[in-house]
Amino acid sequence: MDELPLWNAYTLNIPVTSTIGRFIIVLETFPTSDTPVESLEFWEADVTGRGTVFTVTSPSWFGGKNAGETLSLTFQTDRKSVV
């Protein structure tokens, strides 16, 4: 059986309730048996982790967010589909 990559793009929008200078977000994925998440790639953040738990942190150039703003983080998932 061959594995085909499945890339999907999403945006995570988090309302900011108080001023922040950095962020740390822990994401847990729940893979299905036929399309587990292989990796996450964020364009506006750094990511570490594998499997089902990923930690997303603010990059060194992050300028902060004020209360009332939204932290928007676009990311891609890499999954494998068995065909």
N, C-alpha and C positions, 0 to 999 in steps of 0.2 A: 504494500500500500504506500502511496505517496502522500507527503504532507504539503499542503499549500498554505502560504502565509495569508492571514486575514488581518488587514490593517483597518482600524476604525478610529475616527477622530471625534473627540468630545470636548465640551467646555464645562469645567467645574466652577460654579459661581457661589461665592461665600459672602454674605453680608457682613461688613465690618461694624461691630457695635462699639468698639473703642479703638483709639489710635494704636497702630502696630508698627514696629520697626523691622520685624522679621516674622516668619511663620514656620511652624513644623506641623505637618499633617500626616497622620498614619492612615493608609488605605488598606483595607482587606478585601480581596476579591473572592468570589465564590465561583470557581470554575465548574463548568458542566463537563461531563465525561468526554464529550466529543470536541470541545473547543476551549481548553484551558488557556489562561492568560500567560504568555511567555515573558512579556516585559511591558513596562510603561515608559513612555517618553514624553516629558513635559517641555514645552518651549520656553516657559517663563519661570522654571524652577529646576532644582537639582533633585534627582531621584536615586535612592538606594533600595536594595531589596530584590527578592526573587520569589517565585512561587506564588503564594497568596497574600504576602504582607509586603507593602512598599512604604517607605518614608519619603515624603516630599518636603523639601526645605527651600527657604528663600535663597536666591543666588546672591553673590556678593554685591551686585549692582542694584538690588532691590531698594527702592526709595521710600518704602513705607506706604501706608494707607491711613486715611483719617476716618473717624467714626462717620457712618452714613454712606461711605463708598462701598464698592463691591470688589472683592479680590477675585479676578477672573483668570483661570488657569486652563489653557488649552493643552490637551494631551492626546496621545495615540496609544492604542493597545496593539500588541502583537500577539496574535493567537495562531494556533496551528489547527488546520482542519484535515482530518484523514479522509482521503478519497480512494 
